[in-house]
Amino acid sequence: MGLRINDTIPNLTVETDQGTVTLHDWIGDNWAILFSHPKDFTPVCTTEFGAVAQLADEWAKRGTKVMGVSVDGVADHVKWKQDIEVAGGAEPTFPIVADKDLVLSKAFDMLPSEAYLPEKATPNDTATVRVVFIIGPDKKLKLSMTYPMNVGRNFAEVLRALDALQTANGKGVATPANWNVGDDVIIPLAVSNDAAKEKYGDYTTVLPYLRKTKLPV
């Protein structure tokens, strides 16, 4: 059975380029993002790590820790970070898991249990290790996105999704398609019209089951 939304993530102890980390302890009371990659020194992944580095201040504003995952070793990660900084123009200060034994990749259902790294492995051997996981302070999986190797991830969308998750969870609302901070939110179906009026004030009824309102302060 794979990892599903609202499942508690495995509390693995992993090696990173910044030392040994136990996932639940590392997350602490923060939100967290794990983003996985099939191999170091690959072009698309290098640009993605650079994009994450560029957003360091945005992650911090949202109380969110980020951690990369790749199936190469610590020594390769350290060298690769030099290329990431050149490509992205920002220092990648976040840790990168050295998942050489594929324990994390298998535990997070990115690879089957029988998967292994052959000698002289290529990215094609771990092509499905291309997932973004957003995890809440409760250590539960809130969202995952999987991309193929030839399509770079949109970390502006990851940031937007993080905002939506933090808003929905923190304010007891839902967010519509293409929602951004400042846009109207959706009143949950479980809230009656009378309760909605009391809690949110004015709201717009688009359909009997679709009511929009300004985000409560």
Sequence and secondary structure as in RCSB ss.txt:
>XXXX:A:sequence
MGLRINDTIPNLTVETDQGTVTLHDWIGDNWAILFSHPKDFTPVCTTEFGAVAQLADEWAKRGTKVMGVSVDGVA
DHVKWKQDIEVAGGAEPTFPIVADKDLVLSKAFDMLPSEAYLPEKATPNDTATVRVVFIIGPDKKLKLSMTYPMN
VGRNFAEVLRALDALQTANGKGVATPANWNVGDDVIIPLAVSNDAAKEKYGDYTTVLPYLRKTKLPV
>XXXX:A:secstr
    TT B    EEEETTEEEEHHHHHTTSEEEEEEES SS HHHHHHHHHHHHTHHHHHHTTEEEEEEESS HH
HHHHHHHHHHHHHSS   S EEE TT HHHHHTTSS TT    TT  GGGGTT  EEEEE TTSBEEEEEE  TT
S   HHHHHHHHHHHHHHHHHT B  TT  TTS EE  TTS HHHHHHHH S EEEETTEEEE    
